[in-house]
Each structure stands twice: as C-alpha cells, then as structure tokens.
Amino acid sequence: MARFEGVYVALVTPFTTELEVDHKRLTELCEHLIASGISGLVPTGSLGEYAALSPEERSQVVHTVIDAAAGRVPVVVGSAAPSTKQAVHWVQHAKDAGAAGVMALPPINYNPLPHEVTTHYEALSEVGLPIIAYNNPHDYKVDLTPDILADLSHIENIVAVKEFSGDVRRIHAILDQTELEVMVGVDNLAMEGALFGATGWISGVPNALPKEGVELFRLAQAGNLAEASALYRRLLPLFHYDASPQLVQSIKYMMELAGFPVGPTRPPRLALPQAEYDRIREAFEVAVRPSGVSS
C-alpha cells in the first residue's frame, strides 16, 4: 500500500486585505478540504507562496495546518529553500511539528552536478522524515530523470516523487526503474497519471473543486475511463492553469468563484488582467456545469 495515496492538495495561503496571513481562513480551508474527501494537505509549496513568507510566518503556517488536520489526514510540508542547510532546517521543523513527510526540491538556486543533487537529498534524509522528491524542470535547473531517481531511490527516506515534467511517459519509466511511489505533479495529467500507475496526486485546482478532484482520481484509478474522461474534459481547461506561472492568482480566483475566497496574492504576484479572469470564469462555469448539460 502506498504511503502517500490519493489526492493531496497543495494549499494556497490565505491573506487578509492587508496581506497578512489569515490563519483562521487557512484552518477553515483545511476543514473544508478534509470534509470534501481529500487524502492529504501540502502547505508551503509554490502554490502556498512560501517564498513570500517570512520564516516566522512559514513556521506558523505549518503549525496551523498540522493543528487543523489533527491527525485526520497526513500533512506533507514543502521544504524548498535557497541552500541545503536551510532546507534541512525546514525538514527538521516539519518533523518536530508532526508532519508525515516533506515535499523536497533539489537545489533551486544553482545548477548542480549529479553528486551535489545526491548529497543535498542525503542531508535531507538524515533528518529521518519520509521525502517526496519534487521534479519540476520547468521552474528549476534540475530535471530528476528516471535514471537520477533510480540513484536517489537508494537514499533511505526518499519514498516517492512528485512528477511535474509534463511527460506522462516518465511515470512508466519511474515505476520500471525504481520502487518509488509516483504522485502526479501537474493537474492536466491527473487522469493519465492515475490510469498509468500513479498512486497519488499533489493537486492545485482541487483547492477550489476538491470533490471533483477526488472523484476524478478515483474514477481514473478504477479504470472507469468513460466517466473519468467526461469529468476530466470539463475540468481540463481549469487544470491547464496549474501549469502556468500565474497559477496562484488563477487558483485563488477559482476559489472565489467556488464561494471560498482566500484573499489576494502577495507581490510580486499581482492581480491578473480582467480578460484573463474572464477566461477563468468561462472555464469554471463549464467545469461545474451538471453532466449532460450543454451550453
């Protein structure tokens, strides 16, 4: 049985109109997602605007989410940081706070050699918390290819990979070359990933539409292609935004449309042009349209 199975939501961080972290709303978001059937929570990732948080804010966000989960679902903490020493600090912080694991990028401020990637993850592993290696070659220098992951899989606490390359063929190769769990890392491959062996999905748009995300992944894992495809086609225009640099603004707006506003984004992220919001609204209306109803 997979350790990190099902739909994990990469949480947004709610802010007040004064751009302060809204811990009350964050707690309400966790409650809402758990009640909607999600399998786990992932705070302080890119979607959570971790880079815009002070160390004190980041620490408190982790504690708020773990307190809100109260053991009902696992919490996997994003540990990205500019240096290995800082990343180790956040892994240790997650362990001390009671997290079930961490989602860990390779070095992010430097194009490392292979042995430097390995040493980075070995240092994180020494903390003693399960690690989901995060492969995002679009935003960072390193591509954790199946060959590299095969090497990393020998590190004691690396148990899974969040695969964000956008190439569904990677899932087959990773499963063939390693014993790692594969978690879909980009929403617009959620169905394909589940069909081809991914046991989890670290998701973005399910912040706004959690029940739909859970149902899609369930249908796809069960091989119910007809029902999964019908739901997927409705959701896919929204899912594409998860792979956009403006994913935070886009998903926070989807949450507003879903009746669960979480405030603005922090600069440098600013409001999007109105035309972009109009396109998101159109896609959202299609996503929530009852099955069988056409425009």
N, C-alpha and C positions, 0 to 999 in steps of 0.2 A: 504493500500500500504506500502511495506517495506521501511524503511528509507535508508538502505544500500543494494540496489538491484543491481544485475548484477555482472560483472567481475571487481573486484578491483585488481590492480597489486601491489604486494609487491615489491617496487622498489629496484633495485640494486643501489649502489652508485658508479658512475664512478670515476676512479682515473687516473691521468696522469702517465706517466712512472716514475716520481719522487715520486709517491704515494701521491700526493696532490689531494684533492677533485677537480674534474673537473666540475665546476658549469655550464659552457657552454654546456658541453655534457649532464649534467643532465637536463637542460632546453630542449635540443633537444630531449631527451628521452621522457620527458613528452609530448611534442608536437606530437611526433610520435605515442605514445600510444593513446592520445586523438583522433588524426586523424584516428586511426585504430578502434575506436568504443568502447574503454573500458569505464567502468562506473565510476571508481574512482581510486585514487592514494594513496598508503600507504608507506610513507617514514619512515626511521629509525626503521625498523624492523630487524629481524635477517638477512634476505637476504640483507638488506642495510648496514650490518656490523656496526651497531650502537655502539657496544662495542669497536670498533677500532677507533671511532671518539672522538676527544676532545669535551668538552662541547661547545666551540665556533663553531667548525665545525658542530656539530649536530644541533645547533641552525640555522646556516646558511643554511644547507640542507633543513630544514623545510621551511624556508622563500623562498628559491629558488623554491621549488616545489609548494608552495601556489601561488607565483607570476606567475609561469609558467601556472598553472591551470587557473588562472584569473577568477575563478567562473564558468568555463565551466563544471567541474566535481568536486565532493566532494573530499577533502583531509582528510584522516584519519591517524593520526600520531601515530607511535609506541612510547609507553611511558615507556618501560621497564627500570628499574634501580635497584641498589642493595638495596635501602631502600625505605620505604613508603614515607618519606619526599622528596627524590629525584624524585620518580615517580610523586608525586603531583606537583613538580616543572615543570616537562615536560608536564603534563596535562595543567597546567596554561599557560605555554609557548605556547602550541598548541592553546589554546583558544584565547590568546592575538594576535597570528599571523593570526587568521582567519580560523582555521581548522574546519571541520564539525564534527569531533569526534576524539576519540583516540582508539587504539587497546592496551588493557592493560592486561598484565600477572598478575597472583597472585605473592606473594613474591617469588623471584627467588634464593636467597642466603641462604635459610633456609627452613626447613621442618615444616611448620606452623600447628598449631592446627586450627580446623574449625573456631573458633571465631576470630582468627587472620586473616584468609583469608577474613572474612566478614568485619572486621574493616579496613583492607587495602583498600578494594573496597569502603567502606563508605567514607574514606578520599579522594579517587579519585573523587567520585561522588560530593563531596561538591564544587568542582571547577565549576560544572554546565555545563559540556560538555557531549554529548552522548558517552557512553562507549560500545565498543565491547570487552567483556571478552574473553581472549585468552587461550584456553585449549590446552596445549602441555605437556602431562605427559611423553613423551619420553625424553625431554631435561631438564625438571624441576621437582621439587619434588611433585608438587600438581597435582592431577587429578580432574578437575572440572566435577564431575559426574553429571548426570541429577538431582539427589537429591540435591547436593550442588547448582547447578544452579537454582533450584526451590527456594531455600532460597535467593540467590543473586538477583534473578529477582525482589524481593520486594524493592531493592535499587533503588531510583528514576531514576538515569540516566543510569543504565545498560539496554540496549535495545537489545543487540544481543550477540552472541557467535561465535567466530572463533573456529570451532571444528576440532582438529588435532589429535584425539586419534587414527584414522585409522579404527575405528569400525563404519561402516555405520549405524548399529542399533541404535547408540547414537542419530542420527538425529530424528528417530521416537520417542524415549523416551523424548528428549528435547521438541519437539513440543507437545507431550502429556502432559508433566508435567509443562510447562511454556508457557508464551506468547512471549518468546524471538524470534527474528529473528535468523535463523541459517545460517552461512556462512561456506561453505566448506573450510577447512584449509589445506588440502593436495591435491596436483594436481591429484594423482592417484585414487581419489574418486570423481572427478569433475562430471562425468556423473551420477554416482549413487546418489550423493548428490542432484543434480538438479532434478532427477526423483522422489526423495522421500521427497521433500518439502523444501530443502534449497533454499533460495531466493537470496543468494549471494555466491561469491567465491573469497577469497583472494588468489591470484594465484602467482606462481613463473615463470614457463616456459613461460607464455604469455609476459614476458619481451622480449623474442626473437620471439615469434609467437603470437602476440596479436589478429590478425584477426581470426586465427584458434581457439584460446581460446574463443573468443566472440561467434563464430559460434557454437562451441560445446555446450556451456552452453545454448544458445538459442534453439538449437535443442532438448536438453535434457529436458529443462523446458516445451517445447511444446509437449513433449511425442513422438517425432519423433524418435522412437527407432532405426529403420533401418539406417537412415542417421547418427544419433548420434553415433551409435556403430561403423560404418565404419570409421568415423573420429577419434573416441576415440582409436580404435585399432592401428591406425597409430601413434597417439601421446603418447600412454601409455608407451612405452619404455623410452621416454624422461621424462614423468611425474614421473616415479619412482625416478629419481634423486632429485626431490623436497623433498623427504623424507630421503635423505642421509645427513650425517654430512658434506659432501663436496658439498652441494647444491650451494653455492655461486660460487665456481670455475667452477662447471658444467654449471650453467646457464649463467655465463659470457662468457664461451666458446661457448655455443649455440648462444648467441648474436653475437659473432664474425662470426660464420658460417652463420648467417642470414644477414650479411653485416652491422651490427650495433655494432662495437666494443666499449667497455666501459672501457678498460684498465685492469690492474691486480687486484688482491685482496691484502689486507694488511696483513702482518704477525700478528698472527701466521699462517694464511692461505697462503699456498704456491702453486705453480704450481703442477698439478697432474702428475702422471706417464704417459708417452706417450701412453701406452696401454689403459689407461682409456679415454684419448682424442680420440683415435681411435674408441672405443666403442660408445662414444657420437656421433662422426661424422657418424658412420653407422646408429645409431638410428635417427639422424637428417635427413639423406637422405631418410629414409623410411617415416618420418613424412611429408616431403614436396613433396613427390612423388605425381604426379597427381592421382586422384582417378581412379581406374580401371587399373592402370599400375602396372604390377608385375615385380619382379626382375628376 
